[in-house]
Amino acid sequence: MCHLYSGVSTVAVHNQVPGRTGRSTPSLCMWIQTQAASGRHACASAPRTPVDFTVKYSLTHFQAHGAIQNLAVSRDAQQREVFVACRNAIQAVSSAMEKIWEVKTGPVGSPDCETCRACDIETDPGDPHGICYFIDSSSPQPEPQCLYKKEQNSPSFCPDCLASPLGTKVTIVEQAYTMLFFVAASVNDKVVQRYPRRSVSVMRPLSTEDGFHMVMSGLTVLPSLRNSYKIDYIYSFSSKDHVYFLSLQREDPLNSNSAFQTRLGRLPTLIPEVWMYREVVLECRYDPKRRRRRREAYREVVYNGLQAAHLGRAGKDLMDELRVDEREDILFGVFAVVDERGDPEKNSALCAFPLTKVNHAIDMGVEACCQSGTEQLSRGLSHFQPPESCNVTCSDKATLVAQPYYRLDLFNRKMRNVLFTAVLVTINGNHTLGHFGTSDGRILQVAIFQRMSMFKVPSAGPGCAHFMTCSTCLKAPRFMNCGWCSGVCSRKLKCASRWNTKSCAPVIMEVHSSDSWLLFCGGSLVLYMFFICINAIYYVVQRF
């Protein structure tokens, strides 16, 4: 029988009394547990780092011959190929990170350039006029086909010119028996004047597959602003009935020192007309009041500059927190504070924007603009169209919502001294997993990411070896599948002996004794244990 009184346990023990066979008398044991004090027989402290972030993992990777500029993944579930765009080449890579084929796209004028001889157009090494090419990825060695019809294009009018050397984002949407190309391009005077391209346009490929038909005449930065007001398009995607463009640009087109903003532009896929174009400012904020941080004098922080984005869905845990449906498309964005020069600080934030709520904010903003009141709102978008106030017919014109739409930083301002430059979100069970690339070439799994390499990193992480102690190993997230094996944190397949995921046994490094006490050393937390039984006192110190 044992009784516990505030750290003191009393145990009734039946001991055989010498000289009295067949009879026993109860003795009283007391077990007193207390923290160790420094003294003559104290164990030597041996601090141990629980996690080693210098551990290097060997990842399956593909080494490109130049800086990787873009990636795309095949939609074919049977053959998950990755298409890698680097300088002067497009390469198809298998899921095993092996090259399947390569198409040379430069240098312009070189005999190796396969796209250079596909189109009958004058060559310009500084600007290839934004011509698009069709490549049959199912061919073992595809030949590029030019999407350019010479007789319908000229240096002053070029509907087949889509891409800009300053940056372009394209989202392709299937509609009936054809496809629509939603294009967002950064422009200046040179890009617009010769083989002109537009800021936002919608194109449909011709059935002859040698050019485009212009579905929407497009929106283009006004002539007076083209060399002073730049729009950096960062990400583009489609969801349900709309296509979206994410950009970083200044708040005031007429003020070159105005603050930067993250904008989300929206076009419907069924009616992709200029008058249906909508924009809203997106903000990622840290709010100390909402986060209940009262111990320190934190101020509200607005992360105004989007660095990267990903459209995905949330696992059940995050889904419940965001109060969204399991089928809800969510825009995940990593933000930084961007100064007036356009330089981001090395402090990052992650915000999740449910698109249903974003669309509701846009619709409510347009409705507020159209309502008559004492204060007439501006229609905005003064870099695309002349400034004017809203009126009752304002829904028939392109409109910027006056009120920014914001969400709170999911990292709670913990990601300091790090700049995220890439983001991918996946689901593993009920968990939502974020994979973040940083400006110094790392990802959250602490694997090195080289700018000219593409790595294949498992969603569960590259390994467990960076957990240095049993306790940190077993506290790792369940989806990482880590366990303790012969003094090393590993996965079950790499464990040749007993793989433990339940508990950590005490590790005894030293034993000291005398006539009245025993001292066991090992671990990090020191506890004194006194066992008082009849005439003997057992004095035990154990570190856990």
N, C-alpha and C positions, 0 to 999 in steps of 0.2 A: 504494500500500500504506500502511496506517495502523496504528500501534500505540498503544494507550492505556495510560498508566501513571499511575494515581491522579490524574487530572485533567490530565495532560500528554499531548497527542497528538503523535506524530511522523509526518510525511507525506513520502514520497519523491515528488518532483516532477521531471519532465523539463523542463528549460529549454533553449531554443535559445541556444547560446553565440555571441556576436557574432564575426563573422569566420570562422566555421567552418560552412559550409553543409553540409546533409545529415547533420550529426552533432549529437547532444544529449548532455548530461551531467546526471546526476541531482543535484538540489539537495535539501537537507534543510529542511523546514518544521517548526516547533514551534508547537503551539496550546496555550497555557496558559490555563486558565479558573479564575478565582478570584473571591471576593466583593469588591465595591468597598469601598474605605476612603474616609473623608471626606478631601477634599483640594482642591487648587486648581481642578481641572476636574470636580468632582462635579456630577451632575445635581441640580437642585432637586427636593426631595421634594414630591409632589403627592398626598397621601392622598385616596382616593376611597371613599365608602361603597358597598359592594357591593349593598345592598338598601335601597330607599326605601319605608318602610311608610306614607308619607303619600300615595302615588299613589291617586287615586280612579278607580274604574271605574263605568261606566254600566251598571246592571243592569236587566233587565226586571222591573218590580215592579207590585204592586197596592196602592193607597192606600186603607185602610179609614177610615171616619169616626170610629172610636173605637179604644180599645186592644184588640188581638187577644188573645182569651182561650183559644182552642183552634183546632186545625187537624185536618182529616181528609181523606184522599185516597181517591177512588173506586177500587173494586176492578175496575171495568170497564176492561180493557186497551185497548178501542177508543176510549174517551173518558175520558182521565185528568183528571177534574175535581178541584178542591180546594175543600173546604167550610170557610169561615171563620166562626168564631163570635166576634162582638164584642158590646159592650154594646148590648142592645136590637135585635139583628139577626143573622140567619144569611144568608150570601151564598155563592153558587156561583161559582167563578172558573175560567176555562178555562186550558189549559196555556200560552196566550199572555198570561196575567195580565190577562184582561178579564172583567168581571162578566157573568154569564149571567142570574141572577135573584137576588132578595132577598126574604126573609120577615121582617117586623117582629115582634119578640118583646117590645116594650115601647115606652115606659114603661107600667106597669100603669095602666089607666084611660084611656089615650090612645086617641082614635078611630083612630089609625094602627096600634095593636097588633093584629096578626092572630091571634096565639095567645090573646089575652085573651078573645076572644069564641068560641073553639072549644070551651071546656069550661063546663059548667053547675056552677060552683063559686064560692064566695065569694072575693073578691079580697083579697089581702094584699100591699101593695107590698114589705114586708120579707121575705116568704117565700111564693113561689108554690106551696108545698106539694109540691114535687118532682114535679109532673106531667110526663109525657113526651108528646111529639107525634110523629106519623108524617108525614113529608114525602116525597112522590114526586119524587125528584130528576130523573126523566126528563121531567117536565112543564115547559113553557117558563115557567110562572108557577104553581108549586105552591101549594095551599091546605093549611095544617096541619090534621091530623086528631087529635083528642084521644084519648089512650089512658087513658081514665078512665070508669068506670061508676059513676054516682052512687049507685045503689041498693046497691052492695056496699062502699061506703066511707063513713066518718064521721070527725069530728075525733078520735075515740079509737081507731079501727081503720081503716087505710088501706093495703091491699095494693097499690094503684095508685100510692102515693106512694113514689118511688124516690130522687130527687135531693135533696141537701142544699145549702143556700146556703153552707155552710162548705167545700164541696169534694166532688166525686164523680168516680169513675172507673168506666167500664162497659166490659166486654168481651162481645161477642156471639158465640156459638158456634152453628153450625148442627148440629142433631142430628135425624137422620131427616128428617121432613117439617116440622119446626118449628125454632124458635130459642130459645136460652136466654140470658137477660141475667144476667151475673155482675156484681153491683153492690157497690162499696166506697164508703162515704160517711162523712165526718167528722160527728160528732154531738155535741150537748150536750143539756141538759134540754129546752130549748124545741123543738128539732128532733124529739126523741123523744116528748114529751108531746102535742103537737098535730099532727094528721095524721102519726102516728109513722113515722119511718124507722129503718132498721136499719144497723148498721156494715157487715156483710157479709150479702148475701142473694142468692138465685138465683130469678129470675122467668121465667115463660113467657108470651108474649103469647097472649091468647084468640084463637080462630079468627075471632071477630067483629071483631077489631082495635079493640076499645074498652076494653081493660083488660088486667090480668095475673092469672095464677094463680101462687100462691106455691109454688115447688118445694121450697125450703128455708126453714124458719122463720127462720133467720138467727142471727147472732151480734151482740150489741149490748153496748157498754160498760155495766158495772154501774151502777145508779142512783147509788150513792155517789161514783162517779168521773167522771160525765159532764161536770161543769163544771170539773174540775181536771186531767183526763187526756185530752189531745187526740191523735188519730192523724191525721197528714197523709198522705193517700194520694197518691203521686207518679206512679205508672205502673202499668198493668195490661195483661196480654197473655195469649194462649193459645199453647200448643205441644203438639202431639200430644194426649195424653190428659188434660192438666191446664190449669187457668187459674191465673194467678199475680197477686198483688197486692204492690206494693212500697210501703212506708210508712216514715215517720220518726216515732219516738215515744221517750218516755223509758224507761229500763231498768226503773225501779221505779215502778209506778203510785201507790204510797203516799208517795213522796219527790219533791216538786216540784223539787228541785235535783239529781236524779240525772242521769247522763249520757244523751245521746241515742244511739239505736241505729237502724240501718237493718234493717228486717224484711222478709222475703219470705214471704208466705202462699200456700198452695197448696190447691186443691180439684180433685178429679177431675171430669171432664165427664160421665162415665157414672153415677157415684154421688155427686152433689153434696149430701152430707149433712153435718150439723154434726160428727158423730163422725169424719169423714174429713179434717177441716181440720188442716193442719200449718203450722208456722211455723219459720223458722230466721233467725238473725242473720247478715247479710252484712257483711263488713268488707273494705275496700281498704287494703292496708298498703304501707309502704315499709320494706324490710328491708336495712340497709346490709351485713349479712353476706352475704346472698344476692346482692346486687348487687356485692360485692367492692370496696366503696369504703373504702379504708384510709388514704387520704391525709389525710382530715379526720375529726374526731370526730362522725360522724353518729349520730343516735339513731333508733331505730325509731319510725315515725309511723303511727298508726292513723287513717285518714280515715273517720270514723264516720257522716258525714251525706251520704246520697245527694241530689244536686241534680237529676239528670235521667237517663233511661235509654232504651235502644233495643234491641229484639230484632232480631238480624241474623245474618249468617254471616261467616266470615273468608275472605279470599283465601288463596292457597296459601302465601305467605310466613308470615303469622301463624298459619295453620292448622298448619304444620309445627312452629312454635315452641310452640304450645299443645298439640300432639300430640292433635289431635282429627280426626274424620272430616269430609270435605267437606260432608256433609249435617247436621252438628251445628248445632243452634240455640244461639246464644251471646247471653247478656245482657251488653250493654255499659253500664257505669254510670260517670258522672262524680261524684266525691265531693269533699268538703271536710271539714276539721276543724270541727265544730260545737261551740261552747262550751255551758256550762250554761244560758245565756239563750236558746239556740237560734240564735245568730248565726254564720254561716259565715265562716271566714277566707278571705282572698283567696289561697289556695294550693290548686290543684286536682290531682286524680289521676284516672286512667282505669284501670279494671279490667275484665277479661273473664271472665265466669262461664259455662263450658260447662254447659248444663242437665242433661246426663247425669250429670255429676259432682255438681251441686247436688242432684239427686234421690237420688243414691246416699248423699250425706251426710245427707239427711233420713231416708231409710229406715234407715240405720245408727244414727242418733240415736234414733229411735223404738224400735228393737230394744234399744239400750242402756238406755233408760228402762224397758222392760218386764222386763229381766232382774233377778232378785233378787240382792242383794249386800249387803256390809257398810254401804254408804252408799246410802240410797234417794234417787233423784233426784226433783225436783219436776216436776210435769206442766206448770207454767208457765201462761201466758195468764190470769193472775189478774185481769186487767181484764175478761175475758169470762166467767170462771167462778170459783167459790170455790177457794181454794188447796187442793191436795192432793198427796200423793206418788204416784209411779208405782207400779203393781202389775202383776200378770200380765195383767190385762185392759186395760192402758192403751192398747192400740192401738184400743180401741173408743171413745175420747174424743179431743176436740181436744187437740193436744199441741204444745208448743214444744220444739224440739231444744235440749239444754243447751249443746252445743259450737258456737260460731260457725264459719261457713265463710268462709274468706278467700282472696283472690288478691292478687298483687303489682301495684303501680303500673306500668303499661306506660310511663309517662313518666319513671320513675326520678327522681321528685321535681324535675323540670325546670320544671314549670309553676307558678312562683312569681309572686306579685303579679298573679294573674289568677284570676277565679272563673268557672268554666264553669256555665252555666245551661241549656244545651240540647245535645243530641248526636244526630247521625245518622251511621250507618256504612254505607258502600257499598263495592262491589268493582269495581275497574278492572284487568282482566288478573289478574295474580298479587298485586296490591296491595290492601290493606285501607285504605280512605280514611275518616278521621274528620272530620266537620264539626261544629265546636263553636261555640255561641253563648256570649257572655260577658256579665257583669253590666254592662259599660259599653257594650253595644250593638254588639259586633263579632263577626265570625266568623273562623275561621282563615284564610280567603282574604283577610283584611284588607279586606273590604268592609264598609261601614257598614250596620248593621241597626237600623232605626228601629222603635220599639215599635209604631207604628201602621201599619207597612208590612209587606208580605210580598214577599220577593225570590225570584227564580228564579235560583239560582246553579248553573252547570255543575259536575258532579262533578270535572272536570279543573281547576277553579279559574276565576276570572273573567278572568284574563289573565296576561301575562308582563312587563308594563311596569315592575313594581317591581324587577326584576333590572337593576341599573344597569351592570354590566360584562359583558363577553363570557364570562369564566370562570364567574361565578356563573350566568349565563344557561344555559350548556351543562351545568352541574352540577345544574340543576333536575331533579326527578323526571321520568322519561320520560313518564308519563301526562299531564303538563301540556302536552306538545307545544310546547315553547319552542325558538326558534332565534334566531341573531343576524342582524340585517338592517339594514345601513346605520347602524351605531352604536346600534341600539335592539333590545331583546329583544322579540320578538313571535311570534305564530303565523303559520304559512305563508300563510294566507288574507289576512292583513293586510300581507304583504310584497310590495312592488312591484318589488324588485330581487332580488339573489341571497340566498337564505335558507340560512344555514350552521348545521349541527348537528354538525360534525365537529371543528373546531379553531378556535383564535383566532389570527389573524395579529398579529405585533407592531405596535404603533402607535407610530411615530416622530414625536415632537413637536419635537425640536430636533436639529441637527447642528452640531458644532464641529470644527474641524480645524486642524492646523499641519503643518509639514514632516515630523513624525515620528509623528503620531497622528490618529485620527479618533474623535470622541465622538458617539454617538447616544443621545438621551434619549427615554424613553417607557415607560409601564408602572409597575411597583412594585418589582421585584427587580433589583438592579444586578449585572451580571457584567462582569469585566474579561477581555478576550480578547487575548492577545499572539500575533501571527503573526510569526515570525522566519524570514525567507527570504533567504539569501545576505547582502546588504549592507543590506537594509531591514527595519525593524521597524514593523509595523502594530499600533497600540494601539487596541483597540475596546472601548467600554463599551456594553452593551445592557441595557435594562431590559425585563423581561417582565411 
